């Protein structure tokens, strides 16, 4: 358990450090030097989050499963892939890891006031559109999709060839959509650290980026359990029936071959 705890802590720290760190660096420095477009900036940030998660899955994944996200951990708990005690340890480790990543960013970018924190209304890039209600809806939907893909891709029964690629690109996808609205959280541990370091309105809005991702993760777990897994069982049942039918059809042929072989042996 100690190794798992450390893996989740370090993994979440790197997620915040590289994801939020890229957002700070690109917005504060790269744009001012090269005058790049927002679309290009958003693409870089989205891929930073996706790529660091891919790297983490391929390293700490074999130790802890690389949740690095309380919404994922709770979904795994609902799906009975982790017990309640381990899930509490995981979530605590993730929050501490997020705090460590945020404070490292504060030490590096001393002149900044926002350290990749999420926000809505005047803290959003689309302040007129992104009300509190819109922010909640977007975060629930984005987390639902992301956690659903994590559950499906990490399930050995589904035999996904490269789950880290699928999960990483899904995180990139949800960031491409969510950055203009909320900065994209889909992860309470990723939001808590930067909000505490940034303070002000970011801290007062933090509850949205804790509650909404957790709701999205729970809904994804229930959807996966009662909709997708049900279909999987039906498919397995159909495959079993087909195998039995094939065996019944092949049985007379096998008996004929055996009889022919026996006759040849007897003649000799």
HELIX and SHEET records of a PDB file:
HELIX    1   1 UNK A    2  UNK A   25  1                                  24    
HELIX    2   2 UNK A   26  UNK A   30  3                                   5    
HELIX    3   3 UNK A   31  UNK A   34  1                                   4    
HELIX    4   4 UNK A   38  UNK A   57  1                                  20    
HELIX    5   5 UNK A   61  UNK A   64  1                                   4    
HELIX    6   6 UNK A   70  UNK A   78  1                                   9    
HELIX    7   7 UNK A   84  UNK A  108  1                                  25    
HELIX    8   8 UNK A  121  UNK A  123  5                                   3    
HELIX    9   9 UNK A  132  UNK A  153  1                                  22    
HELIX   10  10 UNK A  156  UNK A  158  5                                   3    
HELIX   11  11 UNK A  163  UNK A  182  1                                  20    
HELIX   12  12 UNK A  188  UNK A  198  1                                  11    
HELIX   13  13 UNK A  201  UNK A  204  1                                   4    
HELIX   14  14 UNK A  208  UNK A  223  1                                  16    
HELIX   15  15 UNK A  224  UNK A  228  3                                   5    
HELIX   16  16 UNK A  229  UNK A  267  1                                  39    
END                                                                             
